[in-house]
């Protein structure tokens, strides 16, 4: 514990904002891990199962699967199935609204990590400059007072601040890239899944319409033949 306190004190006053940024970054990282687990769930096998049931016309079972699952993909698939009789553009609009509710929750606080990763090295550099200024001042006074400890203290302050700033920046940069990559993957998979389900429903409507037209045409042909073969009075 004494070594930690000595490290903090040795880095100068710049260490205090750096420590505050480090604590805030840890809190944000923990909060984002919980948020991604809660709002970014992507159940494996959900999309293939829903597509298979939709092709068979078993929409009730597909809706039940979506209700039991969690995350933006399940919510968007549920919207598509629940409003399958409405125009495609209207369904796409509702899917976009539903997805945005989740995406905004996932994206929240990520700019804070990006800002911390940018500011931390700058604060470390500021501490370096201040420490080196102290060291040079001590060197200037060394010829008169022999103040070697002041020189070492100034150099130590510069190195402590630089190391702390870089450590905080590396952690925040890695966390930001991780969450950003997951966010993009979740967004892409959700949009792709909703589009695939919409395409399956559109194909099903087209097949139903084609089958109905073929049935009507066959009925008309049969009625026409019956009229032609009917005995004349």
N, C-alpha and C positions, 0 to 999 in steps of 0.2 A: 504493500500500500504506500509506503514511504517513497518507493521508487517511482510510482505513478505520479504522486504529488510533486516529486522533484522534477519529473519530466514535464508536467504541466506548468510548473512555476518557471522552469528553465526556458520554455518557449516564449515567454513574454505574454503581453496582454492579448496578442492575436490568438493565443490558444483558446481563450474563452469563447469567442464566436465560433471557432472551429469545433469545439466540443458541443456547443449548442446545435450546430448543423449536423454533427454526427448523431446526436441523440434524436433529432428530428428525422433524419434519414432512416434510422433503425425503426422508429415508430411507423413511418410511411411504408417501409418494406413489409413489416409484419401485417399492417392493415391491408396492404395490397394482396398479400398472400391469402388472407382470409376472404377478401372480396373476390378474387379470381376463383377460389374454391367454391364460393357461394353463387356467383353470377356468371361464371365462365365454364360451367360444366359442359362437357361434350360427350354424352353417353355413346360408348362404342356399340355399333350394331343397330343403333336406333334408326338411322336413315335407310339402310337396306331393308329393314323389317317394315318400315312404313311404306316404302316404295312398292314392296312386294304385295302388301295388303291393298294398297291403292290400285294396283293393276288388276287385282282380283275383285275390286269393288267392295271390299270389306272395310268400309270407312269407319264404322263404329269401333272396330278393334284397333284401327290405326289411331283414332282419336284417344282411345284409352291408353295406348302406349305413350302418346305424347303427354297426357295428363300425369302419368306416373313419373316421367322423367323431369329433369330440371335443366335450366340453362337456356340460352338464346335460340339454339337450334330447335329444341323441343317446343319452345313457345311459338316460333315462326312456323314450324310444320303444323302445329295445332291451328293457327290462324288460317293457313292455306286450306286445310281440310274442312274447318268449320264454315268457311265462306266459299266453298268450291263452286257453288251455283252462281256466284256473282261474277261480273266481268273481270278479266285478267288484270287489267290496269288497276281496278279498285282493290283487288287482292294484293297486288304488288305494293300499293300505297300503304295498306294496313300492315303488311309484313315489314316494310321499312320503318314504320312507326314503332312496331313492337321491338324490332332489333335495336333501334336507337336507344330505347329505354335501357337495355342491357349494356350497349356499347359505351354510353355515357358513364355508367357506373364503373365500368372497367377502366376507362381512360382517366377517371378522376385521380388527382394527386400525382400522376406521372410527370407533369411539368415541374413539380417540386423537386423530384429526383434529378431531372435534367438541369435545373437551375443550381442545385447543390453541387453537382458534378462540375459545373462551370466555375462557380464561385470559390470552391475550396482551394484549388491550386493558386488562384489569385491571392487569396488570403495568406496562403503559405509563402507565396512570393513576397508579399508585403512584409511578413515576419522576417523573411530572409534579408530584405533590404534594411529593415530596422535593426536587425542583429548585426549586420555588417557595418552599419553606421556606428553602432556602439563599439564594435571591435576597432574600427579605424580611429575613433576618438580615444580609445584606450591606448592604441599604439602611439598616437600623438602625445599622450601624457606620459608614456612609459619612460621616455628619456629623462623626465623630471622626477617621477615618483617610483619608477620600476613596478608598475601596476600590471603584472602578467596575468593575474586572475581576472581582471576586467576584460582583457583580450579574449581569454578562453570563454568567458561568460557570453560575450557578444557572438562569438562563432557558434557556441552551443545553442544560443537562442535562434540563430539563423537556421541551423540544421534541424532542430526540433520542429519549428514551424513548417519548414518545407516538407519534412517527413509526414507530419500529421495531415497537412493539406492534400498531399498525394494519396495517402491511405483513404481518406474520406472520399476523394474524387474517384478513385478506382472502384470502391465499393458501390457508390451511387451510379457510376457509369455502367458497371456490370448489371446491377439490378434494373436500371432503366432499359437497357437493351433486352434483358430477359422478358420483362413485362411487355415491352413493345412488340417483341416477336410473338409472344402468346396472344396479344390483342389482335394482331394482324391475322394470325392463323384462325382464331375464333371467328373473326369477322368474315374471312374468306370462306370458311367451311359452312357458316350459317347461310350466307348468300347463295353459295353453290347448292346447298341442300334444298333451300326453298325453291330455287329455280328448277332443279330436277323434279321436285314434286309437282310443280306447276306444269312442267312439260308432260308428265305422266297423265295428269288430269285433262290437259288439252287433247292429248292423243286419245284418251278414253272417250271424250266428248265427240271427237271426230269419228271414231269407230262406231259409236252409237248412232250418230247422224247418218253415216254411210250405210249402216245396216238397216236403218229405218227407211232410207231412200230406196235401197235395193228391194226391201220388202214391199214398199208401195209400188215400185215399178213392176215387180212380179205379179202383184195383185191386179194392176191395170192390164197387164198382158193377158192374164188368165181371164179376166172379165171380157176383154175384147175377143178372145178366142171363143168364149162361150156365146157371145152375141153372134159371131160369124157362123157358128155351127148350129145355131138354133133353127129349127124347121120353120120355113115360111108358111104363113097362113094361106 
